[in-house]
């Protein structure tokens, strides 16, 4: 799965606090995670994961720069 490098700190934090334990632990736990994981998978199988990750990264950069201003 491709995701923007800008999101890496947030992914690491999520894994530390919310994901299941161990190498085979679930990344998305609970009722809010299931639909989101399904949507991400749908985008991946469409072959658009890199394009989506790039756009998502741009949105993150813009949001973070707006907050820092």
Biopython code that builds the backbone (N, CA, C, O; Angstrom):
import numpy as np
from Bio.PDB.StructureBuilder import StructureBuilder

atoms = [
    (1, "UNK", "N", (0.846, -1.166, 0.000)),
    (1, "UNK", "CA", (0.000, 0.000, 0.000)),
    (1, "UNK", "C", (0.888, 1.225, 0.000)),
    (1, "UNK", "O", (1.810, 1.320, 0.810)),
    (2, "UNK", "N", (0.633, 2.144, -0.876)),
    (2, "UNK", "CA", (1.377, 3.394, -0.926)),
    (2, "UNK", "C", (0.671, 4.431, -0.072)),
    (2, "UNK", "O", (-0.556, 4.525, -0.067)),
    (3, "UNK", "N", (1.467, 5.208, 0.652)),
    (3, "UNK", "CA", (0.900, 6.334, 1.379)),
    (3, "UNK", "C", (1.955, 7.431, 1.426)),
    (3, "UNK", "O", (3.147, 7.148, 1.305)),
    (4, "UNK", "N", (1.528, 8.685, 1.600)),
    (4, "UNK", "CA", (2.473, 9.795, 1.555)),
    (4, "UNK", "C", (3.442, 9.761, 2.728)),
    (4, "UNK", "O", (3.069, 9.444, 3.857)),
    (5, "UNK", "N", (4.689, 10.094, 2.435)),
    (5, "UNK", "CA", (5.729, 10.103, 3.472)),
    (5, "UNK", "C", (5.373, 11.081, 4.594)),
    (5, "UNK", "O", (5.786, 10.887, 5.737)),
    (6, "UNK", "N", (4.616, 12.118, 4.277)),
    (6, "UNK", "CA", (4.204, 13.095, 5.282)),
    (6, "UNK", "C", (3.349, 12.462, 6.373)),
    (6, "UNK", "O", (3.237, 13.003, 7.473)),
    (7, "UNK", "N", (2.760, 11.344, 6.074)),
    (7, "UNK", "CA", (1.859, 10.681, 7.006)),
    (7, "UNK", "C", (2.583, 9.680, 7.912)),
    (7, "UNK", "O", (1.992, 9.181, 8.870)),
    (8, "UNK", "N", (3.846, 9.381, 7.626)),
    (8, "UNK", "CA", (4.578, 8.358, 8.359)),
    (8, "UNK", "C", (4.576, 8.557, 9.874)),
    (8, "UNK", "O", (4.339, 7.586, 10.592)),
    (9, "UNK", "N", (4.827, 9.761, 10.402)),
    (9, "UNK", "CA", (4.774, 9.918, 11.867)),
    (9, "UNK", "C", (3.401, 9.578, 12.444)),
    (9, "UNK", "O", (3.308, 8.993, 13.523)),
    (10, "UNK", "N", (2.349, 9.938, 11.739)),
    (10, "UNK", "CA", (0.994, 9.642, 12.205)),
    (10, "UNK", "C", (0.707, 8.140, 12.141)),
    (10, "UNK", "O", (0.044, 7.596, 13.025)),
    (11, "UNK", "N", (1.198, 7.479, 11.113)),
    (11, "UNK", "CA", (1.004, 6.034, 10.997)),
    (11, "UNK", "C", (1.733, 5.322, 12.133)),
    (11, "UNK", "O", (1.184, 4.413, 12.755)),
    (12, "UNK", "N", (2.967, 5.736, 12.401)),
    (12, "UNK", "CA", (3.714, 5.125, 13.503)),
    (12, "UNK", "C", (2.998, 5.312, 14.837)),
    (12, "UNK", "O", (2.921, 4.381, 15.640)),
    (13, "UNK", "N", (2.477, 6.506, 15.072)),
    (13, "UNK", "CA", (1.755, 6.762, 16.319)),
    (13, "UNK", "C", (0.503, 5.892, 16.399)),
    (13, "UNK", "O", (0.202, 5.319, 17.447)),
    (14, "UNK", "N", (-0.218, 5.799, 15.295)),
    (14, "UNK", "CA", (-1.415, 4.957, 15.270)),
    (14, "UNK", "C", (-1.051, 3.510, 15.601)),
    (14, "UNK", "O", (-1.715, 2.867, 16.415)),
    (15, "UNK", "N", (0.001, 3.004, 14.969)),
    (15, "UNK", "CA", (0.398, 1.619, 15.204)),
    (15, "UNK", "C", (0.772, 1.384, 16.664)),
    (15, "UNK", "O", (0.445, 0.346, 17.238)),
    (16, "UNK", "N", (1.463, 2.359, 17.260)),
    (16, "UNK", "CA", (1.871, 2.219, 18.650)),
    (16, "UNK", "C", (0.695, 2.210, 19.616)),
    (16, "UNK", "O", (0.724, 1.503, 20.623)),
    (17, "UNK", "N", (-0.344, 2.993, 19.315)),
    (17, "UNK", "CA", (-1.439, 3.170, 20.265)),
    (17, "UNK", "C", (-2.713, 2.398, 19.946)),
    (17, "UNK", "O", (-3.460, 2.053, 20.862)),
    (18, "UNK", "N", (-2.977, 2.123, 18.690)),
    (18, "UNK", "CA", (-4.289, 1.593, 18.334)),
    (18, "UNK", "C", (-4.270, 0.259, 17.604)),
    (18, "UNK", "O", (-5.289, -0.432, 17.591)),
    (19, "UNK", "N", (-3.168, -0.128, 17.002)),
    (19, "UNK", "CA", (-3.131, -1.368, 16.230)),
    (19, "UNK", "C", (-2.968, -2.572, 17.153)),
    (19, "UNK", "O", (-2.527, -2.450, 18.296)),
    (20, "UNK", "N", (-3.330, -3.720, 16.633)),
    (20, "UNK", "CA", (-3.157, -4.959, 17.375)),
    (20, "UNK", "C", (-1.680, -5.270, 17.554)),
    (20, "UNK", "O", (-0.838, -4.830, 16.770)),
    (21, "UNK", "N", (-1.381, -6.023, 18.582)),
    (21, "UNK", "CA", (0.014, -6.327, 18.912)),
    (21, "UNK", "C", (0.621, -7.316, 17.921)),
    (21, "UNK", "O", (-0.074, -8.153, 17.346)),
    (22, "UNK", "N", (1.917, -7.199, 17.739)),
    (22, "UNK", "CA", (2.670, -8.156, 16.945)),
    (22, "UNK", "C", (2.624, -7.906, 15.455)),
    (22, "UNK", "O", (1.888, -7.056, 14.954)),
    (23, "UNK", "N", (3.442, -8.683, 14.771)),
    (23, "UNK", "CA", (3.565, -8.536, 13.320)),
    (23, "UNK", "C", (2.253, -8.790, 12.587)),
    (23, "UNK", "O", (1.997, -8.177, 11.550)),
    (24, "UNK", "N", (1.428, -9.676, 13.107)),
    (24, "UNK", "CA", (0.167, -10.011, 12.460)),
    (24, "UNK", "C", (-1.025, -9.273, 13.061)),
    (24, "UNK", "O", (-2.172, -9.602, 12.760)),
    (25, "UNK", "N", (-0.764, -8.277, 13.910)),
    (25, "UNK", "CA", (-1.846, -7.515, 14.524)),
    (25, "UNK", "C", (-2.615, -6.696, 13.500)),
    (25, "UNK", "O", (-2.059, -6.242, 12.500)),
    (26, "UNK", "N", (-3.886, -6.519, 13.762)),
    (26, "UNK", "CA", (-4.724, -5.709, 12.862)),
    (26, "UNK", "C", (-4.354, -4.235, 12.980)),
    (26, "UNK", "O", (-4.118, -3.729, 14.077)),
    (27, "UNK", "N", (-4.308, -3.561, 11.850)),
    (27, "UNK", "CA", (-3.967, -2.140, 11.832)),
    (27, "UNK", "C", (-5.174, -1.290, 12.204)),
    (27, "UNK", "O", (-5.034, -0.295, 12.914)),
    (28, "UNK", "N", (-6.347, -1.670, 11.735)),
    (28, "UNK", "CA", (-7.572, -0.924, 12.002)),
    (28, "UNK", "C", (-8.464, -1.751, 12.910)),
    (28, "UNK", "O", (-9.045, -2.748, 12.480)),
    (29, "UNK", "N", (-8.571, -1.342, 14.151)),
    (29, "UNK", "CA", (-9.423, -2.044, 15.107)),
    (29, "UNK", "C", (-10.669, -1.231, 15.401)),
    (29, "UNK", "O", (-10.633, -0.002, 15.362)),
    (30, "UNK", "N", (-11.754, -1.895, 15.691)),
    (30, "UNK", "CA", (-12.976, -1.209, 16.084)),
    (30, "UNK", "C", (-13.842, -0.850, 14.905)),
    (30, "UNK", "O", (-13.433, -0.997, 13.753)),
    (31, "UNK", "N", (-15.052, -0.375, 15.194)),
    (31, "UNK", "CA", (-16.036, -0.117, 14.146)),
    (31, "UNK", "C", (-15.644, 0.998, 13.185)),
    (31, "UNK", "O", (-16.067, 0.982, 12.029)),
    (32, "UNK", "N", (-14.850, 1.961, 13.631)),
    (32, "UNK", "CA", (-14.475, 3.053, 12.726)),
    (32, "UNK", "C", (-13.410, 2.598, 11.742)),
    (32, "UNK", "O", (-13.333, 3.143, 10.641)),
    (33, "UNK", "N", (-12.600, 1.633, 12.091)),
    (33, "UNK", "CA", (-11.524, 1.187, 11.218)),
    (33, "UNK", "C", (-11.977, 0.363, 10.041)),
    (33, "UNK", "O", (-11.396, 0.470, 8.961)),
    (34, "UNK", "N", (-12.984, -0.445, 10.208)),
    (34, "UNK", "CA", (-13.373, -1.386, 9.169)),
    (34, "UNK", "C", (-13.772, -0.716, 7.855)),
    (34, "UNK", "O", (-13.232, -1.097, 6.816)),
    (35, "UNK", "N", (-14.679, 0.251, 7.838)),
    (35, "UNK", "CA", (-15.029, 0.882, 6.563)),
    (35, "UNK", "C", (-13.844, 1.604, 5.925)),
    (35, "UNK", "O", (-13.685, 1.586, 4.705)),
    (36, "UNK", "N", (-13.033, 2.225, 6.736)),
    (36, "UNK", "CA", (-11.892, 2.954, 6.192)),
    (36, "UNK", "C", (-10.910, 1.997, 5.525)),
    (36, "UNK", "O", (-10.416, 2.272, 4.431)),
    (37, "UNK", "N", (-10.631, 0.887, 6.175)),
    (37, "UNK", "CA", (-9.727, -0.099, 5.594)),
    (37, "UNK", "C", (-10.285, -0.604, 4.267)),
    (37, "UNK", "O", (-9.537, -0.803, 3.310)),
    (38, "UNK", "N", (-11.583, -0.808, 4.211)),
    (38, "UNK", "CA", (-12.201, -1.278, 2.973)),
    (38, "UNK", "C", (-12.049, -0.250, 1.863)),
    (38, "UNK", "O", (-11.770, -0.615, 0.721)),
    (39, "UNK", "N", (-12.226, 1.024, 2.178)),
    (39, "UNK", "CA", (-12.073, 2.067, 1.163)),
    (39, "UNK", "C", (-10.639, 2.132, 0.649)),
    (39, "UNK", "O", (-10.414, 2.274, -0.553)),
    (40, "UNK", "N", (-9.677, 2.030, 1.549)),
    (40, "UNK", "CA", (-8.280, 2.050, 1.134)),
    (40, "UNK", "C", (-8.000, 0.876, 0.212)),
    (40, "UNK", "O", (-7.329, 1.032, -0.808)),
    (41, "UNK", "N", (-8.509, -0.296, 0.563)),
    (41, "UNK", "CA", (-8.303, -1.474, -0.283)),
    (41, "UNK", "C", (-8.914, -1.273, -1.660)),
    (41, "UNK", "O", (-8.294, -1.629, -2.662)),
    (42, "UNK", "N", (-10.103, -0.717, -1.732)),
    (42, "UNK", "CA", (-10.746, -0.487, -3.023)),
    (42, "UNK", "C", (-9.893, 0.408, -3.896)),
    (42, "UNK", "O", (-9.767, 0.159, -5.095)),
    (43, "UNK", "N", (-9.306, 1.444, -3.321)),
    (43, "UNK", "CA", (-8.446, 2.325, -4.105)),
    (43, "UNK", "C", (-7.198, 1.592, -4.575)),
    (43, "UNK", "O", (-6.732, 1.820, -5.692)),
    (44, "UNK", "N", (-6.659, 0.728, -3.749)),
    (44, "UNK", "CA", (-5.456, -0.022, -4.129)),
    (44, "UNK", "C", (-5.729, -0.936, -5.312)),
    (44, "UNK", "O", (-4.935, -0.989, -6.251)),
    (45, "UNK", "N", (-6.835, -1.651, -5.277)),
    (45, "UNK", "CA", (-7.107, -2.600, -6.351)),
    (45, "UNK", "C", (-7.428, -1.895, -7.652)),
    (45, "UNK", "O", (-7.359, -2.509, -8.717)),
    (46, "UNK", "N", (-7.771, -0.648, -7.593)),
    (46, "UNK", "CA", (-7.996, 0.112, -8.813)),
    (46, "UNK", "C", (-6.685, 0.601, -9.419)),
    (46, "UNK", "O", (-6.697, 1.246, -10.467)),
    (47, "UNK", "N", (-5.548, 0.306, -8.773)),
    (47, "UNK", "CA", (-4.258, 0.714, -9.301)),
    (47, "UNK", "C", (-3.969, 2.199, -9.136)),
    (47, "UNK", "O", (-3.063, 2.732, -9.777)),
    (48, "UNK", "N", (-4.715, 2.853, -8.301)),
    (48, "UNK", "CA", (-4.552, 4.295, -8.148)),
    (48, "UNK", "C", (-3.921, 4.661, -6.812)),
    (48, "UNK", "O", (-3.948, 5.833, -6.437)),
    (49, "UNK", "N", (-3.359, 3.715, -6.085)),
    (49, "UNK", "CA", (-2.881, 3.980, -4.731)),
    (49, "UNK", "C", (-1.792, 5.040, -4.703)),
    (49, "UNK", "O", (-1.772, 5.858, -3.784)),
    (50, "UNK", "N", (-0.892, 5.058, -5.667)),
    (50, "UNK", "CA", (0.185, 6.056, -5.673)),
    (50, "UNK", "C", (-0.378, 7.451, -5.936)),
    (50, "UNK", "O", (0.023, 8.411, -5.279)),
    (51, "UNK", "N", (-1.290, 7.572, -6.879)),
    (51, "UNK", "CA", (-1.916, 8.865, -7.174)),
    (51, "UNK", "C", (-2.680, 9.389, -5.960)),
    (51, "UNK", "O", (-2.596, 10.571, -5.625)),
    (52, "UNK", "N", (-3.414, 8.513, -5.318)),
    (52, "UNK", "CA", (-4.172, 8.898, -4.128)),
    (52, "UNK", "C", (-3.226, 9.318, -3.011)),
    (52, "UNK", "O", (-3.465, 10.323, -2.340)),
    (53, "UNK", "N", (-2.153, 8.555, -2.808)),
    (53, "UNK", "CA", (-1.181, 8.889, -1.765)),
    (53, "UNK", "C", (-0.536, 10.245, -2.034)),
    (53, "UNK", "O", (-0.336, 11.026, -1.104)),
    (54, "UNK", "N", (-0.211, 10.533, -3.289)),
    (54, "UNK", "CA", (0.398, 11.821, -3.625)),
    (54, "UNK", "C", (-0.550, 12.985, -3.341)),
    (54, "UNK", "O", (-0.140, 14.010, -2.796)),
    (55, "UNK", "N", (-1.796, 12.820, -3.708)),
    (55, "UNK", "CA", (-2.785, 13.880, -3.439)),
    (55, "UNK", "C", (-3.029, 14.038, -1.944)),
    (55, "UNK", "O", (-3.165, 15.155, -1.444)),
    (56, "UNK", "N", (-3.082, 12.932, -1.246)),
    (56, "UNK", "CA", (-3.269, 12.948, 0.197)),
    (56, "UNK", "C", (-2.091, 13.662, 0.858)),
    (56, "UNK", "O", (-2.283, 14.455, 1.780)),
    (57, "UNK", "N", (-0.878, 13.383, 0.391)),
    (57, "UNK", "CA", (0.314, 14.050, 0.912)),
    (57, "UNK", "C", (0.256, 15.559, 0.690)),
    (57, "UNK", "O", (0.620, 16.331, 1.576)),
    (58, "UNK", "N", (-0.198, 15.978, -0.484)),
    (58, "UNK", "CA", (-0.323, 17.406, -0.767)),
    (58, "UNK", "C", (-1.327, 18.056, 0.175)),
    (58, "UNK", "O", (-1.107, 19.171, 0.649)),
    (59, "UNK", "N", (-2.423, 17.366, 0.447)),
    (59, "UNK", "CA", (-3.429, 17.898, 1.366)),
    (59, "UNK", "C", (-2.857, 18.020, 2.779)),
    (59, "UNK", "O", (-3.118, 19.001, 3.474)),
    (60, "UNK", "N", (-2.080, 17.027, 3.200)),
    (60, "UNK", "CA", (-1.462, 17.067, 4.525)),
    (60, "UNK", "C", (-0.484, 18.233, 4.611)),
    (60, "UNK", "O", (-0.497, 18.984, 5.586)),
    (61, "UNK", "N", (0.369, 18.387, 3.588)),
    (61, "UNK", "CA", (1.333, 19.498, 3.594)),
    (61, "UNK", "C", (0.624, 20.839, 3.667)),
    (61, "UNK", "O", (1.049, 21.724, 4.409)),
    (62, "UNK", "N", (-0.456, 21.002, 2.901)),
    (62, "UNK", "CA", (-1.189, 22.269, 2.896)),
    (62, "UNK", "C", (-1.797, 22.532, 4.273)),
    (62, "UNK", "O", (-1.683, 23.638, 4.803)),
    (63, "UNK", "N", (-2.440, 21.519, 4.851)),
    (63, "UNK", "CA", (-3.081, 21.659, 6.151)),
    (63, "UNK", "C", (-2.050, 22.020, 7.220)),
    (63, "UNK", "O", (-2.278, 22.908, 8.042)),
    (64, "UNK", "N", (-0.924, 21.328, 7.198)),
    (64, "UNK", "CA", (0.110, 21.589, 8.208)),
    (64, "UNK", "C", (0.746, 22.944, 8.023)),
    (64, "UNK", "O", (1.110, 23.586, 9.008)),
    (65, "UNK", "N", (0.892, 23.403, 6.787)),
    (65, "UNK", "CA", (1.471, 24.731, 6.572)),
    (65, "UNK", "C", (0.482, 25.809, 6.992)),
    (65, "UNK", "O", (0.887, 26.863, 7.482)),
    (66, "UNK", "N", (-0.834, 25.554, 6.802)),
    (66, "UNK", "CA", (-1.845, 26.509, 7.260)),
    (66, "UNK", "C", (-1.842, 26.625, 8.771)),
    (66, "UNK", "O", (-2.033, 27.718, 9.303)),
    (67, "UNK", "N", (-1.628, 25.521, 9.475)),
    (67, "UNK", "CA", (-1.613, 25.512, 10.930)),
    (67, "UNK", "C", (-0.383, 26.249, 11.448)),
    (67, "UNK", "O", (-0.460, 26.962, 12.448)),
    (68, "UNK", "N", (0.768, 26.077, 10.758)),
    (68, "UNK", "CA", (2.009, 26.706, 11.181)),
    (68, "UNK", "C", (2.030, 28.207, 10.927)),
    (68, "UNK", "O", (2.829, 28.923, 11.530)),
    (69, "UNK", "N", (1.161, 28.694, 10.040)),
    (69, "UNK", "CA", (1.163, 30.118, 9.670)),
    (69, "UNK", "C", (0.605, 30.985, 10.774)),
    (69, "UNK", "O", (0.536, 32.205, 10.626)),
]
sb = StructureBuilder()
sb.init_structure("model")
sb.init_model(0)
sb.init_chain("A")
sb.init_seg("    ")
for serial, (resi, resn, name, xyz) in enumerate(atoms, 1):
    if name == "N":
        sb.init_residue(resn, " ", resi, " ")
    sb.init_atom(name, np.array(xyz, "f"), 0.0, 1.0, " ", f" {name:<3s}", serial, name[0])
structure = sb.get_structure()
